[in-house]
Amino acid sequence: MKSSDAAAVVQRQLDAYNAKDMEAWLATYSVQAEQFVLHGERIAHGHKEMRERMRLRFAEPDLHAQLVSRLVMGHIVVDLEQITRNFPQGNGVIEMVCVYEVVDGLIVKASFAMGTPVFKG
């Protein structure tokens, strides 16, 4: 897989996330994809668990991910994003590092490291 192909899959995932289009977002992931806290626990396995995890997130009215930077090395894509969210404590922004592994045109593994939310006010 060319680096540009992996980056294109991750960009489609980001675009679907920002559109809150669950089916388009899931279509960028393998049916058996896994999501992890970076260097930690698995937070979702497969489309069913991913759908449940994202259902509430996609319901947030202000949800938006702004790509800050992207590194691509073969089938690995690393994004730094600034995410606007509706946290229980109020509206805010959080930085997130997202590491994606793309195989055969689909994300098979994603790991996330989150910064500290900064609340608007």
C-alpha positions as CSV (number, residue, x, y, z in Angstrom):
1,M,0.0,0.0,0.0
2,K,1.3,3.4,-0.9
3,S,1.5,6.0,1.8
4,S,-1.0,8.2,-0.1
5,D,-3.6,5.4,0.0
6,A,-3.3,5.0,3.7
7,A,-3.6,8.8,4.2
8,A,-6.7,8.9,1.9
9,V,-8.4,6.3,4.0
10,V,-7.7,8.2,7.2
11,Q,-8.9,11.4,5.6
12,R,-12.2,9.8,4.6
13,Q,-12.5,8.6,8.2
14,L,-11.9,12.2,9.5
15,D,-14.4,13.6,7.0
16,A,-17.1,11.1,8.0
17,Y,-16.4,11.9,11.7
18,N,-16.9,15.6,11.1
19,A,-20.1,14.9,9.1
20,K,-21.2,12.6,11.9
21,D,-22.0,10.0,9.3
22,M,-21.8,6.7,11.2
23,E,-22.0,4.4,8.2
24,A,-19.3,6.3,6.2
25,W,-17.1,6.4,9.3
26,L,-17.5,2.7,9.9
27,A,-16.9,2.0,6.2
28,T,-13.3,3.2,6.7
29,Y,-12.7,0.5,9.4
30,S,-12.2,-3.3,9.0
31,V,-15.2,-5.2,10.4
32,Q,-12.9,-6.6,13.1
33,A,-11.0,-3.3,13.7
34,E,-9.7,-2.5,17.2
35,Q,-9.4,0.8,19.0
36,F,-7.1,1.3,21.9
37,V,-6.0,3.9,24.4
38,L,-2.4,4.4,23.2
39,H,-0.2,1.8,24.9
40,G,-3.2,0.7,27.0
41,E,-6.6,-0.9,27.1
42,R,-8.7,-1.9,24.1
43,I,-11.8,0.4,24.1
44,A,-13.7,-1.1,21.1
45,H,-13.5,-4.2,18.9
46,G,-15.5,-4.5,15.8
47,H,-18.2,-2.4,14.2
48,K,-20.8,-3.1,16.9
49,E,-18.7,-1.9,19.8
50,M,-17.4,1.1,17.7
51,R,-20.9,2.1,16.7
52,E,-22.0,2.0,20.4
53,R,-19.0,4.0,21.5
54,M,-19.5,6.7,18.8
55,R,-23.3,7.0,19.0
56,L,-23.2,9.5,21.9
57,R,-20.1,11.3,20.4
58,F,-21.9,11.9,17.1
59,A,-24.9,13.3,19.1
60,E,-22.8,16.2,20.4
61,P,-23.8,19.3,18.5
62,D,-20.4,21.0,18.5
63,L,-18.3,17.9,17.7
64,H,-15.6,18.7,15.2
65,A,-12.0,17.5,14.6
66,Q,-9.5,19.9,13.2
67,L,-6.4,18.2,11.7
68,V,-3.3,20.0,13.1
69,S,-0.6,17.7,11.5
70,R,-0.3,14.3,9.8
71,L,2.7,12.0,9.5
72,V,2.5,9.1,7.1
73,M,4.9,6.1,7.0
74,G,3.7,3.4,4.7
75,H,0.6,1.9,6.1
76,I,0.8,3.9,9.4
77,V,-0.8,7.3,9.7
78,V,-0.4,9.6,12.8
79,D,-2.7,12.5,13.2
80,L,-2.6,15.3,15.7
81,E,-6.1,16.7,16.0
82,Q,-7.8,19.4,18.0
83,I,-11.3,18.1,18.9
84,T,-14.1,20.4,19.8
85,R,-16.5,18.5,22.2
86,N,-19.5,19.0,24.4
87,F,-18.1,17.6,27.6
88,P,-20.4,17.0,30.7
89,Q,-18.5,20.0,32.2
90,G,-19.2,22.2,29.2
91,N,-17.9,23.0,25.7
92,G,-14.2,22.5,25.3
93,V,-11.3,21.5,23.1
94,I,-9.0,18.6,23.6
95,E,-5.8,17.6,21.7
96,M,-5.6,14.0,20.5
97,V,-2.9,11.9,18.9
98,C,-4.4,9.2,16.7
99,V,-2.3,6.4,15.3
100,Y,-3.9,4.4,12.5
101,E,-2.8,1.2,10.9
102,V,-4.3,0.7,7.4
103,V,-4.3,-2.7,5.7
104,D,-6.0,-3.5,2.4
105,G,-7.7,-0.1,2.3
106,L,-9.2,-0.2,5.8
107,I,-8.2,0.9,9.3
108,V,-7.5,-2.3,11.2
109,K,-6.2,-0.7,14.4
110,A,-6.4,2.8,15.9
111,S,-4.8,4.1,19.1
112,F,-5.6,7.4,20.8
113,A,-3.8,9.6,23.3
114,M,-5.8,12.5,24.7
115,G,-4.6,15.7,26.2
116,T,-6.4,17.7,28.9
117,P,-9.6,19.4,27.9
118,V,-9.6,23.2,27.8
119,F,-13.1,24.5,28.5
120,K,-14.5,27.5,26.7
121,G,-15.9,30.1,28.9
